[in-house]
Amino acid sequence: MEAQAAAPRYESLDAIRGVAVMGILAMNIVAFALPFPAYSNPAAGGAPGELDLATWFFNFVFVDSKMRGLFSMLFGASTLLVIDGAAAAGRSAAGAHYSRMVWLAIFGLMHFYLIWFGDILFLYAVCGLLLFLFRGLSVKALLLWSIPFLLIGIFIPGSLWSMLSMAQAGTLPPDAATAMQEALRQMNSEMGPSTPVYAQELALYLGSYADIVAHRTTDMRGDPIFFVAMFLWETLGLMLIGMALFKSRMLTGEWEAARYRKWAIGCFLIATPPLVALAFYQVDDGFDAVSIFGSSIALSVPFDTVMTVGWAALIMLAIKTVASPGVRARLAAAGRMAFTNYLVTSIVMTTIFYGYGLGLFGSVGRLALYLFCIGMWAVMLLWSKPWLARFHYGPLEWLWRSLSRRSVQPMRKASPVQ
């Protein structure tokens, strides 16, 4: 997210944030355009073709969770900038931070109920309420604290996966079997190859805006809290890693290129083989709901985290050694407007795919969906830099800042004296 003006600007940090907000779309595009079971199960709408299967395979190994992880790490880094900026300007660091988190939570709930169900802002706001407590820790302490949070984030869904696996195998004690069998039935109905939810969501999201909002405010009204309960620990661990990487100067572009290269290669070599194995496990299991849940939510987490750090190193290496000044400037502008670009992306994509817009929901194959990603990436890169040449902030960054400070902030930059 965009950092306060009082804090120093790091072009490399802004640029990697720009890549991250673009990467979030690459991760989310399936959920924008297809019924949610298809997000993690390419067989949900019927037997997948080779291209669809290959696209899912690539996404599972290299994109899904990694881009969310990168966005989470950068949120942690940006939080430190906001806190430091408030202190440097003589304002209350705690007041500035908590005011921003409260308004971020409100934005997140509005995003969820009125625009798109895949909101991440409310989760970030809740994590942010806790994140302030860790601001003064050293790099080593931040990394050490991230470990128990990540382990809890693995243990909670991992325990459920283990129980579901035993329920599926019929090895649970009778007193626990009934509840787990019902949970298993529910999970198969929502995620399995023969899920009825696929057809239900096709009808819903090709319908009216009023029906969609009514569904979110009734049947899905508790989902933001459930999402926090499921992902708070992992997300907080990732944010702490992001704070550590910022304090170590990794995310500010100050490492040598050779060090970025070493980290990128090492992380990808460690994480890729087990993620490939988990992808094959799901394929071999016929995309059974239990194998999908275990692979996506629990077993992949440590390797997703390692690969996310690898992505951060690889992107920083490219920014430092390959990207031209013009490309870096456009990526940095997109990153400074990450909040606006994230929410505008939701508005654009739901308008393209939902029934109240162009009505393309469920009609575009997985691989072809990336044409829409490329188009939206181009929009982000083309409009962010000219906007920031005229204004201090992106439009939603300005609104967030004004609400958080309880006063209208200056928006337009002064015209240069002729």
C-alpha positions in Angstrom: 0.0 0.0 0.0 1.0 3.6 -0.5 3.3 5.1 2.1 3.0 8.5 3.8 4.8 11.4 2.1 6.8 12.2 5.2 8.6 8.9 4.9 11.5 8.5 2.4 10.5 7.0 -1.0 12.3 3.9 -2.2 11.8 3.5 -5.9 12.7 -0.2 -5.8 10.2 -0.8 -3.0 7.5 1.1 -4.9 8.4 -0.9 -8.1 8.1 -4.3 -6.4 4.8 -3.2 -4.9 3.7 -2.4 -8.4 4.7 -5.9 -9.6 2.8 -7.4 -6.6 -0.5 -5.6 -7.3 -0.2 -6.9 -10.9 0.6 -10.3 -9.6 -2.5 -10.3 -7.3 -4.6 -10.1 -10.5 -2.7 -13.0 -12.0 -3.7 -15.0 -8.9 -7.3 -13.7 -8.7 -8.3 -13.7 -12.3 -9.8 -17.2 -12.2 -12.0 -16.2 -9.2 -13.2 -13.1 -11.1 -14.1 -15.0 -14.2 -15.2 -18.5 -13.1 -17.2 -20.1 -10.3 -15.1 -20.3 -7.1 -14.7 -24.1 -7.1 -12.6 -23.6 -10.3 -10.1 -21.5 -8.5 -8.4 -24.5 -7.0 -10.0 -27.3 -9.0 -9.7 -27.2 -12.8 -12.1 -30.2 -13.0 -14.9 -28.4 -11.2 -16.7 -27.5 -14.4 -16.0 -30.8 -16.2 -12.9 -32.6 -17.4 -10.2 -29.9 -18.1 -8.4 -29.7 -21.4 -4.6 -29.9 -21.6 -4.1 -26.2 -21.7 -6.4 -25.5 -18.8 -4.7 -28.2 -16.8 -1.2 -26.9 -17.7 -2.3 -23.4 -16.7 -3.6 -24.6 -13.4 -0.4 -26.5 -12.8 1.8 -23.5 -13.4 -0.4 -21.3 -11.3 -0.4 -23.7 -8.4 3.4 -24.1 -8.4 4.5 -20.5 -9.2 1.6 -18.0 -8.7 -1.2 -18.9 -6.3 -0.5 -17.9 -2.7 2.9 -16.5 -3.8 1.5 -13.2 -5.1 -0.7 -12.9 -2.0 2.4 -13.6 0.1 4.4 -11.0 -1.7 1.6 -8.4 -1.3 1.5 -9.3 2.4 5.2 -9.0 2.9 5.1 -5.6 1.2 2.3 -4.5 3.4 4.5 -5.2 6.4 7.3 -3.2 4.9 5.0 -0.3 4.1 3.6 -0.3 7.6 7.1 0.5 8.9 7.4 3.4 6.5 4.0 4.8 7.6 4.9 4.5 11.3 8.4 6.1 10.7 6.8 8.9 8.6 4.3 9.8 11.2 7.0 9.9 13.9 9.3 12.0 11.7 6.5 14.5 11.1 5.9 14.8 14.9 2.5 13.0 14.8 1.5 10.0 17.0 2.8 6.9 15.3 0.1 4.8 17.0 -2.7 7.2 16.2 -1.7 7.4 12.5 -1.3 3.6 12.2 -4.5 2.6 14.0 -6.6 5.2 12.2 -5.4 3.9 8.9 -6.2 0.3 9.9 -9.7 1.2 11.0 -10.5 2.9 7.7 -8.8 0.1 5.8 -11.2 -2.4 7.5 -14.1 -0.3 6.4 -12.8 -0.1 2.8 -12.3 -3.9 2.9 -15.9 -4.6 4.1 -17.3 -2.3 1.4 -15.1 -4.0 -1.2 -16.4 -7.5 0.0 -20.1 -6.7 0.2 -20.5 -4.2 -2.7 -17.8 -5.2 -5.3 -16.1 -8.6 -5.0 -16.0 -11.4 -2.4 -12.2 -12.0 -2.7 -11.3 -9.0 -0.5 -8.0 -9.1 1.3 -8.1 -5.6 2.9 -10.2 -6.5 5.9 -7.7 -9.3 6.8 -4.8 -6.9 6.3 -6.5 -4.3 8.6 -7.0 -6.9 11.4 -3.4 -8.1 11.0 -2.3 -4.5 11.0 -3.8 -3.9 14.5 -1.3 -6.5 15.8 1.5 -5.6 13.5 2.2 -2.3 15.3 3.4 -4.2 18.4 6.4 -5.6 16.4 7.6 -2.4 14.8 10.7 -2.0 17.0 12.1 -5.5 16.7 15.3 -6.4 15.0 15.6 -8.4 11.8 16.4 -11.5 13.7 13.6 -11.1 16.2 11.0 -10.4 13.4 12.0 -13.6 11.6 11.9 -15.6 14.8 8.4 -14.3 15.6 7.2 -15.1 12.1 7.9 -18.8 12.6 5.3 -19.6 15.3 2.7 -17.6 13.4 3.4 -19.5 10.2 3.3 -22.8 12.2 -0.1 -22.0 13.7 -1.2 -21.0 10.2 -0.2 -24.5 9.0 -1.5 -26.4 12.1 -5.1 -25.1 12.1 -6.0 -26.2 8.5 -3.5 -29.1 8.7 -5.4 -30.6 11.6 -8.7 -30.2 9.7 -7.1 -31.8 6.7 -5.9 -34.7 8.8 -9.3 -35.3 10.3 -11.0 -35.1 6.9 -8.5 -37.6 5.5 -9.3 -40.0 8.3 -13.1 -39.4 7.9 -12.6 -40.2 4.2 -10.7 -43.4 5.0 -13.3 -44.4 7.7 -10.7 -44.5 10.5 -12.1 -41.9 12.8 -13.6 -42.9 16.2 -17.5 -43.0 16.1 -17.9 -39.9 18.3 -16.0 -37.8 15.8 -16.9 -39.5 12.6 -20.4 -38.0 12.2 -19.3 -34.4 12.4 -16.3 -35.0 10.1 -18.4 -36.9 7.6 -20.8 -33.9 7.4 -17.8 -31.5 7.0 -16.4 -33.9 4.3 -19.8 -33.8 2.5 -19.9 -30.1 2.6 -16.3 -29.7 1.3 -17.0 -32.1 -1.6 -20.1 -30.1 -2.5 -18.1 -26.9 -2.6 -14.8 -28.0 -4.0 -15.0 -31.5 -5.5 -15.2 -32.5 -9.2 -19.0 -32.9 -9.1 -19.7 -29.8 -7.1 -23.2 -28.4 -7.5 -21.9 -25.0 -6.5 -20.4 -24.5 -9.9 -23.8 -24.2 -11.6 -25.2 -22.2 -8.7 -22.5 -19.6 -9.0 -22.9 -19.4 -12.8 -26.6 -18.5 -12.3 -25.8 -16.1 -9.5 -23.0 -14.1 -11.1 -24.7 -13.9 -14.5 -27.7 -12.4 -12.7 -28.3 -8.9 -11.3 -26.2 -6.7 -9.1 -28.9 -6.6 -6.5 -29.0 -10.4 -6.3 -25.2 -10.6 -5.9 -25.1 -8.1 -3.1 -28.1 -9.8 -1.4 -26.2 -13.1 -1.5 -23.1 -11.6 0.1 -25.0 -9.8 2.8 -27.0 -12.9 3.7 -25.4 -16.2 2.9 -21.9 -14.9 2.9 -22.2 -12.2 5.6 -19.8 -14.0 8.0 -17.1 -14.8 5.4 -14.8 -11.8 6.2 -14.5 -13.1 9.8 -14.0 -16.7 8.7 -11.3 -15.5 6.3 -9.5 -13.8 9.2 -9.8 -16.8 11.4 -8.4 -19.0 8.7 -5.5 -16.8 7.4 -4.6 -14.3 10.1 -1.7 -16.4 11.5 -0.1 -17.1 8.1 -0.6 -13.5 6.9 0.8 -12.0 10.1 3.9 -14.2 9.7 4.3 -13.1 6.1 4.0 -9.4 7.2 6.7 -9.9 9.8 9.0 -11.4 7.2 8.3 -8.3 5.1 9.2 -6.0 7.9 12.4 -8.0 8.4 13.3 -7.9 4.7 12.7 -4.1 4.7 15.0 -3.6 7.7 17.6 -5.8 6.1 17.5 -3.4 3.1 16.5 -6.3 0.8 13.3 -4.6 -0.3 14.9 -1.2 -0.8 17.1 -2.4 -3.6 20.3 -2.0 -1.6 21.7 -5.5 -1.8 24.3 -6.5 -4.4 22.9 -8.1 -7.6 24.8 -11.3 -6.8 23.1 -11.6 -3.4 19.6 -11.2 -5.0 20.5 -13.8 -7.6 21.7 -16.3 -4.9 18.6 -15.9 -2.9 16.3 -16.2 -5.9 18.0 -19.4 -7.2 18.1 -20.9 -3.7 14.5 -20.3 -2.8 13.2 -21.6 -6.2 15.3 -24.7 -5.9 14.0 -25.4 -2.4 10.3 -24.7 -3.1 9.7 -25.9 -6.6 10.1 -29.7 -6.2 7.6 -30.1 -3.3 5.1 -27.8 -4.9 5.3 -29.8 -8.1 4.8 -33.0 -6.0 1.7 -31.5 -4.4 0.3 -30.6 -7.8 0.7 -34.1 -9.0 -0.8 -35.4 -5.8 -4.0 -33.5 -6.6 -4.0 -34.6 -10.2 -3.5 -38.3 -9.2 -6.2 -38.0 -6.6 -8.7 -36.8 -9.3 -8.9 -33.4 -7.7 -10.6 -34.8 -4.6 -11.7 -32.0 -2.2 -9.6 -33.3 0.6 -6.4 -33.4 -1.5 -7.1 -29.9 -2.8 -7.7 -28.5 0.7 -4.6 -30.1 2.2 -2.4 -29.1 -0.7 -3.6 -25.5 -1.1 -4.2 -24.4 2.5 -1.8 -26.4 4.7 0.9 -28.5 3.1 2.0 -25.9 0.6 2.4 -23.0 3.1 6.1 -23.4 4.0 7.1 -23.9 0.4 4.8 -21.0 -0.8 6.6 -18.8 1.8 10.1 -19.8 0.6 9.1 -19.2 -3.1 7.5 -15.8 -2.2 10.9 -14.7 -0.8 12.4 -16.1 -4.0 10.0 -14.0 -6.1 10.9 -10.9 -4.1 14.6 -11.5 -4.7 14.1 -12.2 -8.4 11.9 -9.1 -9.0 14.4 -6.9 -7.1 17.2 -8.4 -9.2 15.3 -7.6 -12.4 14.5 -4.1 -11.2 18.1 -3.5 -10.3 19.8 -5.0 -13.4 17.3 -5.4 -16.3 14.5 -2.8 -16.0 15.1 0.5 -17.7 14.6 3.8 -15.8 11.3 4.3 -17.7 10.1 0.8 -16.7 11.1 1.3 -13.1 9.3 4.6 -13.0 6.1 3.1 -14.3 6.2 0.1 -11.9 6.9 2.5 -9.0 4.0 4.7 -9.9 1.7 1.6 -10.1 3.0 0.6 -6.7 2.5 4.0 -5.1 -1.1 3.7 -6.3 -1.5 0.0 -5.3 -4.6 0.7 -3.2 -6.4 2.4 -6.0 -5.2 -0.1 -8.6 -6.3 -3.0 -6.5 -9.8 -1.7 -6.0 -10.2 -0.4 -9.5 -9.1 -3.9 -10.8 -12.0 -5.4 -8.9 -14.5 -2.9 -10.3 -13.2 -3.5 -13.9 -13.0 -7.2 -13.7 -16.4 -7.7 -12.1 -17.9 -5.4 -14.7 -16.4 -7.4 -17.5 -17.4 -10.8 -16.2 -20.6 -10.4 -14.1 -24.1 -10.3 -15.5 -24.6 -6.6 -14.8 -21.6 -5.9 -17.1 -20.5 -7.8 -20.2 -21.6 -11.1 -18.8 -18.5 -13.2 -19.7 -18.6 -15.1 -16.4 -17.8 -18.8 -17.0 -17.3 -18.5 -20.7 -13.5 -17.8 -21.0 -10.9 -20.6 -20.6 -8.2 -20.4 -18.0 -5.3 -19.6 -20.3 -7.3 -16.9 -22.3 -8.1 -15.2 -19.0 -4.5 -13.9 -18.9 -5.3 -11.7 -21.9 -7.5 -9.7 -19.5 -4.6 -9.6 -17.0 -2.3 -8.2 -19.6 -4.9 -5.6 -20.5 -5.3 -4.5 -16.9 -1.6 -4.5 -16.3 -1.2 -2.1 -19.3 -3.9 0.2 -17.8 -2.1 0.3 -14.4 1.3 1.1 -16.1 -0.1 3.6 -18.5 -2.3 5.7 -16.1 -0.4 5.6 -12.8 2.6 7.7 -13.8 0.7 10.5 -15.6 -1.7 10.7 -12.6 1.1 11.1 -10.1 2.8 13.7 -12.3 -0.2 15.9 -11.5 -1.4 14.7 -8.1 0.4 13.8 -4.9 -1.6 10.5 -4.4 -3.8 8.1 -6.2 -7.5 9.0 -5.8 -8.2 6.2 -3.2 -4.9 6.8 -1.4 -5.9 10.4 -1.1 -9.3 9.4 0.3 -7.8 7.0 2.8 -5.2 9.5 3.9 -7.8 12.3 4.3 -10.2 10.0 6.3 -7.3 8.7 8.5 -6.2 12.2 9.3 -9.7 13.6 9.6 -8.9 16.5 7.3 -8.9 17.0 3.5 -5.3 16.5 2.2 -3.8 18.5 -0.6 -4.2 16.6 -3.8 -3.1 18.5 -6.9 0.6 19.4 -7.2 1.5 23.0 -7.7 2.1 24.0 -11.3 5.7 24.8 -12.1 6.5 28.5 -12.3 6.9 29.6 -15.9 
